[in-house]
Amino acid sequence: MTSNLQLILGGARSGKSSYAIAQGDEGNYQGLHFLATASPGDEEMKMRIERHRTERDPRWKVVEEPYHLPSVLEKSPREGKNLIVVDCATLWISNLLCGMGGKALPPPGIEKEFEKFIKILKQHSGDIRIVSNEVGLGVVPDNALARQFQDLQGTLNKSLAVIATKVIFMTAGLPLKIK
């Protein structure tokens, strides 16, 4: 099991990413690693990604990978005291569901990616923070794609919570320890 895996859940703009990144200042880490999953699909998202790039502390080594998260995590540092922040599982799922290199994966294919991700996390020995949205607190969506997304997000969040050493729920910038 991962020595220190945290799942940081919450809604949009709840403070999840800031909470995860702030831990880089708390742990006397030799290396800070940020795995970004955002995909620049439209102008607004391109601007958002660029803003994050310019605002991020230069101590963070950044890898931008919208699709192949398990492969990138598998190659991440395991020696020494490092912090890895994965931001975020929600965008990763959206990328897989809506356009993996021009063609989307069906939900069974995405669940196989989840299995790879969980397996790698279980084998990792470092400090990892995974940011993920909690999307199941609202109404059931009115279309099949949105329902698939919501189901996949819930499935991954539950799997991550099982192996996490700590689960934090963020709301209005405040952390609530669940596990």
C-alpha positions in Angstrom: 0.0 0.0 0.0 1.2 3.5 -0.7 2.9 4.9 2.3 1.0 8.2 2.2 -1.8 8.5 -0.3 -4.4 11.2 0.2 -7.6 11.5 -1.8 -8.7 15.1 -1.7 -12.4 15.5 -2.8 -14.7 18.4 -3.1 -16.7 20.4 -5.6 -15.5 22.9 -8.1 -13.5 25.8 -6.6 -13.6 24.2 -3.1 -9.9 24.5 -2.5 -8.8 21.0 -3.4 -5.8 21.9 -5.5 -4.5 24.6 -3.2 -4.8 22.2 -0.2 -2.8 19.6 -2.1 -0.1 22.0 -3.3 0.3 23.6 0.2 1.5 20.3 1.5 4.6 20.8 -0.6 5.6 23.5 1.9 5.0 21.3 4.9 7.0 18.1 4.3 10.6 19.0 3.8 10.5 17.3 0.4 13.5 16.8 -1.9 11.2 16.9 -5.0 7.8 18.3 -5.8 6.0 16.7 -8.8 2.8 17.9 -10.3 0.9 15.6 -12.8 -1.6 17.8 -14.6 -4.4 16.1 -16.5 -6.1 19.2 -18.1 -6.5 19.2 -21.8 -6.7 22.5 -23.7 -9.9 21.7 -25.6 -11.1 25.3 -25.9 -9.9 28.9 -25.5 -11.2 29.2 -21.9 -9.4 26.0 -20.8 -6.2 27.1 -22.7 -6.2 30.4 -20.7 -6.9 28.5 -17.4 -4.0 26.1 -18.0 -1.7 29.0 -18.9 -2.7 30.9 -15.7 -1.9 27.8 -13.6 1.5 27.4 -15.3 2.4 31.0 -14.5 1.0 30.9 -10.9 2.7 27.6 -10.0 5.8 27.8 -7.8 8.8 27.0 -10.0 10.0 24.3 -7.5 7.3 22.0 -8.9 8.4 19.7 -11.7 5.3 19.5 -14.0 4.2 16.7 -16.3 1.1 17.4 -18.4 -0.6 14.2 -19.4 -4.3 14.2 -20.1 -4.7 10.5 -21.0 -1.9 8.2 -19.9 -1.8 8.9 -16.1 -0.9 5.3 -15.0 2.2 5.3 -17.3 3.4 8.7 -16.0 2.8 7.7 -12.4 4.7 4.5 -12.9 7.7 6.4 -14.0 7.5 9.0 -11.2 10.2 9.1 -8.5 10.2 6.5 -5.8 13.5 7.2 -4.2 14.0 9.9 -1.6 11.3 12.1 -0.1 9.1 13.4 -2.9 5.5 14.7 -3.1 3.4 13.9 -6.1 0.2 15.8 -6.7 -2.2 14.4 -9.4 -4.6 17.2 -10.4 -7.1 16.0 -11.3 -8.8 12.6 -11.6 -12.0 14.3 -12.8 -10.4 15.8 -15.9 -8.6 12.6 -16.6 -11.9 10.7 -16.6 -13.5 13.4 -18.9 -10.5 13.1 -21.3 -10.8 9.3 -21.5 -14.6 9.4 -21.9 -14.7 12.2 -24.5 -11.7 12.0 -26.6 -8.6 9.8 -26.1 -6.4 11.0 -28.9 -9.5 11.7 -31.1 -11.5 8.6 -30.0 -13.1 8.1 -26.7 -12.8 4.9 -24.6 -16.0 3.1 -23.7 -16.6 2.9 -19.9 -15.2 -0.7 -19.7 -12.0 0.5 -21.2 -11.9 3.4 -18.8 -12.4 1.0 -15.8 -9.4 -1.0 -17.0 -7.4 2.3 -16.9 -8.6 2.7 -13.3 -7.4 -0.8 -12.4 -3.9 0.0 -13.8 -3.9 3.3 -11.9 -4.9 1.6 -8.6 -2.3 -1.1 -9.1 0.5 1.4 -9.6 -0.7 3.4 -6.6 -0.6 0.3 -4.4 3.0 -0.4 -5.5 4.2 3.2 -5.0 6.0 4.1 -1.8 5.9 7.9 -1.9 3.7 10.7 -0.8 0.9 11.1 -3.3 -2.1 13.6 -3.3 -4.9 12.9 -5.7 -7.4 15.7 -6.4 -10.8 14.6 -7.5 -14.3 16.1 -7.7 -17.2 14.8 -5.8 -19.9 14.9 -8.5 -22.6 12.7 -6.9 -24.2 15.3 -4.6 -26.5 16.8 -7.2 -29.3 15.5 -9.3 -29.0 12.5 -11.6 -28.0 14.0 -15.0 -30.6 14.0 -17.8 -28.3 12.5 -20.5 -26.4 9.2 -20.9 -22.9 10.8 -21.3 -23.3 12.8 -18.1 -24.6 9.7 -16.2 -21.7 7.6 -17.5 -19.3 10.3 -16.3 -20.9 10.6 -12.9 -20.8 6.8 -12.5 -17.2 6.6 -13.5 -16.2 9.4 -11.2 -18.0 7.7 -8.3 -16.3 4.3 -9.1 -12.8 5.8 -9.2 -13.4 7.9 -6.0 -14.5 4.8 -4.1 -11.5 2.7 -5.3 -9.1 5.5 -4.4 -10.7 5.9 -0.9 -10.3 2.3 -0.1 -6.5 2.4 -0.6 -5.9 6.0 0.6 -4.4 6.5 4.0 -6.3 9.8 4.3 -9.4 11.1 2.6 -10.1 14.9 2.9 -13.4 16.6 1.8 -12.9 20.2 0.9 -15.7 22.7 1.1 -15.4 26.5 1.0 -11.6 26.2 1.4 -11.9 24.2 4.6 -10.7 20.6 4.9 -12.8 17.9 6.6 -11.0 14.7 7.4 -13.2 11.7 6.4 -10.6 8.9 6.8 
